[in-house]
Amino acid sequence: MGSLLFSPNGSIGSAEFMRAGFILVAIAALLGVVAYLMPQMSDPLGYLQFLLLYPWAVIWIKRLRDGGKSGWMFLVYLLIYVVLAIIAFLIVGGGEIMKLSMEAASEGMGKDEMTAKAEAIARSIQIPSMIVGAIVSLIILYIGDKTIPKGVSED
């Protein structure tokens, strides 16, 4: 498992790619749930989730190489993920955040009150955002699996 997720050397087939992706989505979801249940741990767990970018890059690079593509193509899939995630986040929580901004501007809301409301909004959309993030991750994983040609390890 360690070499699958942490060593960029070698290549992986479609089934291993999907399995590794599911594992990474599950880890991210678990970290998100723990952060929700233990808000005081949300910052360190957020950094830990950010560190999951490395194993994601590793599995994508391996899969792309196996399909005869450059590992740098991972950046294309990453860009697609970022765009879809931003759109999804705006759909899930953008309205509430925009409403808070408008209230703050029109009512002359104080910094403390605005911070408290922003934290409440963030907490209320944390689980839906996590679910949407997992769905977007799985969609990109599926797209990658279907668009990268079968490679050497699958012949």
MARBA-3410 file (N, C-alpha, C, O; in Angstrom, 1 decimal):
155
0.8,-1.2,0.0,0.0,0.0,0.0,0.9,1.3,0.0,0.6,2.2,-0.7 ~ 2.0,1.2,0.8,2.8,2.4,0.8,3.4,2.8,-0.5,3.4,4.0,-0.8 ~ 3.9,1.8,-1.3,4.4,2.1,-2.6,3.4,2.6,-3.5,3.6,3.3,-4.5 ~ 2.2,2.1,-3.4,1.1,2.5,-4.2,0.7,4.0,-4.1,0.5,4.6,-5.1 ~ 0.7,4.4,-2.8,0.3,5.8,-2.6,1.4,6.8,-2.5,1.2,8.0,-2.6
2.6,6.3,-2.2,3.7,7.3,-1.8,4.9,7.2,-2.8,5.7,8.2,-2.7 ~ 5.1,6.2,-3.6,6.2,6.2,-4.5,5.8,6.5,-5.9,4.9,5.7,-6.5 ~ 6.3,7.5,-6.5,5.9,7.9,-7.8,6.5,6.9,-8.9,6.2,7.1,-10.1 ~ 7.4,6.0,-8.5,8.0,5.1,-9.5,7.0,4.0,-9.9,6.2,3.5,-9.1 ~ 7.1,3.6,-11.1,6.3,2.5,-11.6,5.0,3.0,-12.2,4.9,4.1,-12.5
4.1,2.0,-12.4,2.9,2.3,-13.0,1.8,1.5,-12.4,2.1,0.5,-11.7 ~ 0.5,1.9,-12.6,-0.6,1.1,-12.0,-1.7,1.0,-13.0,-1.9,1.9,-13.9 ~ -2.4,-0.1,-13.0,-3.5,-0.3,-13.9,-4.7,0.4,-13.4,-4.8,1.0,-12.3 ~ -5.8,0.3,-14.1,-7.0,0.9,-13.9,-7.6,0.5,-12.5,-8.1,1.3,-11.7 ~ -7.6,-0.8,-12.2,-8.2,-1.3,-11.0,-7.5,-0.8,-9.8,-8.1,-0.3,-8.8
-6.2,-0.8,-9.8,-5.4,-0.3,-8.7,-5.6,1.2,-8.5,-5.7,1.8,-7.4 ~ -5.7,1.9,-9.7,-5.9,3.4,-9.6,-7.2,3.7,-8.9,-7.3,4.6,-8.1 ~ -8.3,3.0,-9.3,-9.6,3.2,-8.7,-9.6,2.9,-7.2,-10.1,3.6,-6.4 ~ -8.9,1.8,-6.9,-8.9,1.4,-5.5,-8.1,2.4,-4.7,-8.6,2.8,-3.6 ~ -7.0,2.9,-5.2,-6.2,3.9,-4.4,-7.0,5.2,-4.3,-7.0,5.8,-3.3
-7.7,5.6,-5.4,-8.6,6.8,-5.3,-9.7,6.6,-4.3,-9.9,7.6,-3.6 ~ -10.3,5.5,-4.2,-11.4,5.3,-3.2,-10.8,5.4,-1.8,-11.4,5.9,-0.9 ~ -9.6,4.8,-1.6,-9.0,4.9,-0.3,-8.7,6.4,0.0,-8.9,6.8,1.2 ~ -8.2,7.1,-0.9,-7.9,8.5,-0.6,-9.2,9.3,-0.3,-9.2,10.2,0.5 ~ -10.2,9.1,-1.1,-11.5,9.7,-0.8,-12.0,9.4,0.6,-12.5,10.2,1.3
-11.9,8.1,0.9,-12.3,7.7,2.3,-11.5,8.3,3.4,-12.1,8.7,4.4 ~ -10.2,8.4,3.2,-9.4,9.1,4.2,-9.8,10.5,4.3,-9.9,11.1,5.5 ~ -10.0,11.2,3.2,-10.4,12.6,3.3,-11.7,12.8,4.0,-11.9,13.7,4.8 ~ -12.6,11.9,3.7,-14.0,12.0,4.3,-13.9,11.7,5.8,-14.5,12.4,6.6 ~ -13.1,10.8,6.2,-12.9,10.5,7.6,-12.3,11.7,8.3,-12.7,12.0,9.4
-11.3,12.3,7.7,-10.7,13.5,8.3,-11.7,14.6,8.4,-11.7,15.4,9.4 ~ -12.5,14.7,7.4,-13.6,15.8,7.4,-14.6,15.5,8.6,-15.0,16.5,9.2 ~ -15.0,14.3,8.7,-15.9,14.0,9.8,-15.3,14.2,11.2,-16.0,14.8,12.1 ~ -14.1,13.8,11.3,-13.4,14.1,12.6,-13.3,15.6,12.9,-13.5,16.0,14.0 ~ -13.0,16.3,11.8,-12.9,17.8,12.0,-14.2,18.4,12.3,-14.3,19.4,13.1
-15.3,17.8,11.8,-16.6,18.3,12.1,-17.0,18.0,13.6,-17.5,18.8,14.3 ~ -16.6,16.8,14.0,-17.0,16.4,15.4,-16.1,17.0,16.4,-16.4,17.2,17.6 ~ -14.9,17.4,16.0,-13.9,18.0,16.9,-13.4,19.3,16.3,-12.3,19.3,15.7 ~ -14.2,20.4,16.4,-13.9,21.6,15.7,-12.5,22.2,16.1,-11.9,22.9,15.3 ~ -12.0,21.9,17.3,-10.7,22.4,17.7,-9.6,21.8,16.9,-8.5,22.3,16.9
-9.9,20.6,16.3,-8.9,19.9,15.5,-9.0,20.3,14.0,-8.3,19.7,13.2 ~ -9.9,21.1,13.6,-10.2,21.3,12.2,-9.0,21.9,11.4,-8.7,21.6,10.3 ~ -8.2,22.8,12.0,-7.0,23.4,11.3,-6.0,22.3,11.1,-5.5,22.2,9.9 ~ -5.5,21.6,12.1,-4.5,20.5,11.8,-5.0,19.5,10.8,-4.3,19.0,10.0 ~ -6.3,19.1,10.9,-6.8,18.1,10.0,-7.0,18.7,8.6,-6.8,17.9,7.6
-7.2,19.9,8.5,-7.3,20.6,7.2,-5.9,20.5,6.5,-5.8,20.3,5.3 ~ -4.9,20.8,7.3,-3.5,20.6,6.7,-3.2,19.2,6.3,-2.6,19.0,5.3 ~ -3.7,18.3,7.1,-3.5,16.9,6.8,-4.2,16.5,5.5,-3.7,15.7,4.7 ~ -5.4,17.0,5.3,-6.1,16.8,4.1,-5.4,17.4,2.9,-5.3,16.8,1.8 ~ -4.8,18.5,3.1,-4.0,19.2,2.0,-2.8,18.3,1.6,-2.4,18.2,0.5
-2.2,17.6,2.6,-1.1,16.7,2.3,-1.5,15.5,1.5,-0.7,14.8,0.9 ~ -2.8,15.2,1.4,-3.3,14.1,0.6,-3.1,14.4,-0.9,-3.2,13.5,-1.7 ~ -2.8,15.6,-1.2,-2.5,16.0,-2.6,-1.3,15.1,-3.2,-1.3,14.8,-4.3 ~ -0.3,14.9,-2.3,0.8,14.1,-2.8,0.4,12.7,-3.2,0.8,12.3,-4.3 ~ -0.2,11.9,-2.4,-0.6,10.6,-2.9,-1.6,10.6,-4.1,-1.5,9.7,-5.0
-2.4,11.7,-4.2,-3.2,11.8,-5.4,-2.3,12.0,-6.6,-2.6,11.4,-7.6 ~ -1.4,12.9,-6.5,-0.4,13.1,-7.6,0.3,11.8,-8.0,0.5,11.5,-9.1 ~ 0.7,11.1,-6.9,1.4,9.8,-7.2,0.6,8.8,-8.0,1.1,8.3,-9.0 ~ -0.7,8.6,-7.6,-1.5,7.6,-8.3,-1.8,8.1,-9.7,-1.8,7.3,-10.7 ~ -2.0,9.4,-9.9,-2.3,9.9,-11.2,-1.1,9.8,-12.1,-1.2,9.4,-13.3
0.1,10.2,-11.6,1.3,10.1,-12.4,1.5,8.6,-12.8,1.9,8.4,-14.0 ~ 1.4,7.7,-11.9,1.6,6.3,-12.2,0.6,5.8,-13.3,1.0,5.1,-14.2 ~ -0.6,6.2,-13.1,-1.7,5.8,-14.1,-1.5,6.4,-15.4,-1.6,5.7,-16.5 ~ -1.1,7.7,-15.5,-0.8,8.3,-16.7,0.4,7.7,-17.4,0.3,7.5,-18.7 ~ 1.4,7.4,-16.7,2.6,6.7,-17.3,2.2,5.4,-17.8,2.6,5.0,-18.9
1.4,4.7,-17.1,0.9,3.3,-17.5,0.1,3.4,-18.9,0.2,2.5,-19.7 ~ -0.6,4.5,-19.0,-1.3,4.7,-20.2,-0.5,5.4,-21.3,-1.1,5.8,-22.4 ~ 0.8,5.6,-21.1,1.6,6.1,-22.2,1.6,7.6,-22.2,2.0,8.2,-23.2 ~ 1.1,8.3,-21.2,1.0,9.7,-21.2,2.1,10.3,-20.2,2.7,9.6,-19.4 ~ 2.3,11.6,-20.3,3.2,12.3,-19.4,2.6,12.4,-18.0,1.4,12.7,-17.9
3.4,12.3,-17.0,2.9,12.5,-15.6,2.4,13.9,-15.4,1.6,14.2,-14.5 ~ 2.9,14.8,-16.2,2.5,16.2,-16.1,1.1,16.4,-16.4,0.5,17.5,-16.1 ~ 0.5,15.5,-17.1,-0.9,15.6,-17.5,-1.8,15.6,-16.2,-3.0,16.0,-16.3 ~ -1.2,15.2,-15.1,-2.0,15.2,-13.9,-2.5,16.7,-13.6,-3.5,16.8,-13.0 ~ -1.7,17.6,-14.0,-2.1,19.0,-13.7,-3.4,19.4,-14.5,-4.1,20.2,-14.0
-3.6,18.8,-15.6,-4.9,19.0,-16.3,-6.1,18.5,-15.5,-7.1,19.2,-15.3 ~ -5.9,17.3,-15.0,-7.0,16.7,-14.1,-7.1,17.5,-12.8,-8.3,17.7,-12.3 ~ -6.0,18.0,-12.3,-6.1,18.8,-11.1,-6.8,20.1,-11.3,-7.7,20.5,-10.5 ~ -6.6,20.7,-12.4,-7.3,21.9,-12.8,-8.8,21.7,-13.0,-9.6,22.5,-12.5 ~ -9.1,20.6,-13.6,-10.5,20.3,-13.8,-11.2,20.1,-12.4,-12.3,20.5,-12.2
-10.5,19.4,-11.5,-11.0,19.1,-10.2,-11.2,20.5,-9.4,-12.3,20.7,-8.8 ~ -10.2,21.3,-9.5,-10.3,22.6,-8.8,-11.5,23.4,-9.3,-12.3,24.0,-8.5 ~ -11.7,23.5,-10.6,-12.8,24.2,-11.2,-14.1,23.6,-10.8,-15.0,24.4,-10.3 ~ -14.3,22.3,-10.9,-15.5,21.7,-10.5,-15.8,21.8,-9.0,-16.9,22.0,-8.6 ~ -14.7,21.7,-8.2,-14.9,21.9,-6.7,-15.3,23.3,-6.4,-16.2,23.5,-5.5
-14.8,24.3,-7.0,-15.2,25.7,-6.7,-16.6,25.9,-7.1,-17.4,26.5,-6.4 ~ -17.0,25.4,-8.3,-18.4,25.5,-8.7,-19.3,24.8,-7.7,-20.3,25.4,-7.3 ~ -18.9,23.6,-7.3,-19.8,22.9,-6.4,-19.9,23.6,-5.0,-20.9,23.6,-4.4 ~ -18.7,24.1,-4.6,-18.8,24.8,-3.3,-19.6,26.1,-3.4,-20.4,26.3,-2.4 ~ -19.6,26.8,-4.5,-20.4,27.9,-4.6,-21.9,27.6,-4.7,-22.8,28.3,-4.2
-22.2,26.4,-5.2,-23.6,26.0,-5.2,-24.0,25.6,-3.8,-25.1,25.9,-3.4 ~ -23.2,24.9,-3.1,-23.5,24.4,-1.8,-23.6,25.6,-0.8,-24.5,25.7,0.0 ~ -22.5,26.4,-0.7,-22.5,27.4,0.3,-22.3,28.8,-0.1,-22.3,29.7,0.7 ~ -22.2,29.1,-1.4,-22.0,30.4,-1.9,-23.1,31.4,-1.6,-22.8,32.6,-1.3 ~ -24.3,30.9,-1.6,-25.4,31.8,-1.3,-25.4,32.3,0.1,-25.7,33.5,0.3
-25.1,31.4,1.0,-25.1,31.8,2.4,-23.9,32.8,2.7,-24.1,33.8,3.4 ~ -22.8,32.6,2.1,-21.7,33.5,2.2,-21.9,34.8,1.6,-21.6,35.8,2.2 ~ -22.6,34.8,0.4,-22.9,36.1,-0.2,-23.9,36.9,0.6,-23.8,38.1,0.8 ~ -24.9,36.1,1.2,-25.9,36.8,2.0,-25.2,37.4,3.2,-25.6,38.6,3.6 ~ -24.3,36.7,3.8,-23.6,37.3,5.0,-22.8,38.5,4.6,-22.8,39.5,5.3
-22.2,38.5,3.5,-21.4,39.7,3.0,-22.4,40.9,2.8,-22.0,42.0,3.1 ~ -23.5,40.6,2.2,-24.5,41.7,2.0,-25.0,42.2,3.3,-25.2,43.5,3.4 ~ -25.3,41.4,4.2,-25.8,41.8,5.5,-24.7,42.6,6.2,-25.0,43.7,6.8 ~ -23.5,42.2,6.2,-22.4,42.9,6.8,-22.3,44.3,6.2,-22.0,45.3,7.0 ~ -22.4,44.4,4.9,-22.2,45.7,4.3,-23.4,46.6,4.6,-23.2,47.8,4.8
-24.6,46.1,4.6,-25.8,46.9,4.8,-26.1,47.3,6.2,-26.6,48.4,6.5 ~ -25.7,46.4,7.1,-26.0,46.7,8.5,-24.9,47.2,9.3,-25.0,47.5,10.5 ~ -23.7,47.3,8.7,-22.5,47.8,9.4,-22.2,46.8,10.5,-21.8,47.2,11.6 ~ -22.2,45.6,10.2,-22.0,44.5,11.2,-20.6,44.6,11.7,-19.6,44.8,11.0 ~ -20.4,44.4,13.0,-19.1,44.4,13.6,-18.3,43.2,13.3,-18.8,42.2,12.8
-17.0,43.3,13.5,-16.1,42.2,13.1,-16.4,41.0,13.9,-16.4,39.9,13.3 ~ -16.6,41.1,15.2,-16.9,39.9,16.0,-18.2,39.2,15.6,-18.3,38.0,15.5 ~ -19.2,40.0,15.3,-20.5,39.4,14.9,-20.4,38.8,13.6,-20.9,37.7,13.3 ~ -19.7,39.4,12.7,-19.5,38.8,11.3,-18.7,37.5,11.4,-19.0,36.5,10.7 ~ -17.6,37.5,12.3,-16.8,36.3,12.4,-17.7,35.2,13.0,-17.6,34.0,12.5
-18.5,35.5,14.0,-19.4,34.4,14.6,-20.3,33.9,13.5,-20.5,32.7,13.5 ~ -20.9,34.8,12.7,-21.9,34.3,11.7,-21.2,33.5,10.7,-21.7,32.5,10.2 ~ -20.0,33.9,10.3,-19.2,33.2,9.3,-18.8,31.8,9.7,-18.9,30.8,9.0 ~ -18.5,31.7,11.0,-18.1,30.4,11.6,-19.4,29.5,11.6,-19.3,28.3,11.4 ~ -20.5,30.0,11.9,-21.7,29.3,12.0,-22.1,28.8,10.6,-22.5,27.6,10.4
-21.9,29.6,9.6,-22.2,29.2,8.2,-21.2,28.2,7.8,-21.6,27.2,7.2 ~ -20.0,28.4,8.1,-19.0,27.4,7.7,-19.3,26.0,8.3,-19.1,25.0,7.6 ~ -19.7,26.0,9.5,-20.0,24.7,10.2,-21.3,24.1,9.6,-21.3,22.9,9.4 ~ -22.2,24.9,9.2,-23.5,24.4,8.6,-23.3,23.8,7.2,-24.0,22.9,6.8 ~ -22.3,24.3,6.5,-22.0,23.7,5.2,-20.8,22.8,5.1,-20.5,22.3,4.0
-20.3,22.5,6.3,-19.1,21.6,6.3,-19.4,20.2,5.8,-18.6,19.7,4.9 ~ -20.4,19.6,6.3,-20.7,18.2,5.8,-21.2,18.2,4.4,-20.7,17.4,3.6 ~ -22.1,19.1,4.0,-22.5,19.1,2.5,-21.3,19.4,1.6,-21.2,18.8,0.6 ~ -20.4,20.3,2.0,-19.2,20.5,1.2,-18.3,19.3,1.1,-17.7,19.0,0.1 ~ -18.2,18.6,2.2,-17.3,17.4,2.3,-17.9,16.3,1.3,-17.2,15.7,0.6
-19.2,16.2,1.3,-19.9,15.2,0.5,-19.7,15.6,-1.0,-19.4,14.8,-1.8 ~ -19.9,16.9,-1.3,-19.7,17.4,-2.7,-18.3,17.2,-3.1,-18.0,16.8,-4.2 ~ -17.3,17.5,-2.2,-15.9,17.3,-2.5,-15.6,15.8,-2.8,-14.8,15.5,-3.8 ~ -16.2,14.9,-2.1,-16.0,13.5,-2.3,-16.6,13.1,-3.7,-16.0,12.3,-4.5 ~ -17.8,13.6,-4.0,-18.4,13.3,-5.3,-17.6,13.8,-6.4,-17.4,13.1,-7.4
-17.1,15.1,-6.3,-16.3,15.6,-7.4,-15.0,14.8,-7.5,-14.6,14.6,-8.7 ~ -14.4,14.4,-6.4,-13.2,13.5,-6.5,-13.5,12.2,-7.2,-12.7,11.8,-8.1 ~ -14.6,11.6,-6.9,-15.0,10.4,-7.6,-15.3,10.6,-9.1,-14.9,9.7,-9.9 ~ -15.9,11.7,-9.4,-16.2,12.0,-10.8,-14.8,12.2,-11.6,-14.7,11.6,-12.7 ~ -13.9,12.9,-11.0,-12.6,13.1,-11.7,-11.9,11.8,-11.8,-11.2,11.5,-12.8
-12.0,11.0,-10.8,-11.3,9.7,-10.8,-11.9,8.8,-11.9,-11.2,8.2,-12.6 ~ -13.2,8.8,-12.0,-13.9,8.1,-13.1,-13.5,8.6,-14.5,-13.2,7.8,-15.4 ~ -13.5,9.9,-14.6,-13.1,10.5,-15.9,-11.7,10.2,-16.3,-11.4,9.8,-17.4 ~ -10.8,10.2,-15.3,-9.4,9.9,-15.5,-9.3,8.4,-15.9,-8.6,8.1,-16.8 ~ -10.0,7.6,-15.2,-10.0,6.1,-15.5,-10.4,5.9,-16.9,-9.9,5.0,-17.6
-11.5,6.6,-17.4,-12.0,6.3,-18.7,-11.3,7.0,-19.8,-11.3,6.6,-21.0 ~ -10.5,8.1,-19.5,-9.8,8.8,-20.6,-8.4,8.4,-20.7,-7.7,8.7,-21.8 ~ -7.8,7.7,-19.7,-6.4,7.3,-19.9,-6.4,5.9,-20.5,-7.1,5.0,-20.0 ~ -5.7,5.7,-21.6,-5.7,4.4,-22.2,-5.2,3.3,-21.3,-4.4,3.5,-20.4 ~ -5.7,2.1,-21.6,-5.2,0.9,-20.9,-3.7,0.8,-21.2,-3.2,1.1,-22.3
-3.0,0.5,-20.1,-1.5,0.5,-20.3,-0.8,-0.9,-20.2,-1.5,-1.9,-20.3 ~ 0.4,-0.8,-20.0,1.3,-2.0,-20.0,0.9,-2.9,-18.9,0.9,-4.2,-19.1 ~ 0.5,-2.5,-17.7,0.2,-3.4,-16.6,-1.1,-4.0,-16.8,-1.5,-4.9,-16.0 ~ -1.9,-3.7,-17.8,-3.2,-4.3,-18.0,-3.3,-5.2,-19.2,-4.3,-5.8,-19.5 ~ -2.2,-5.3,-19.9,-2.2,-6.2,-21.1,-2.1,-7.6,-20.7,-2.1,-8.5,-21.6
END
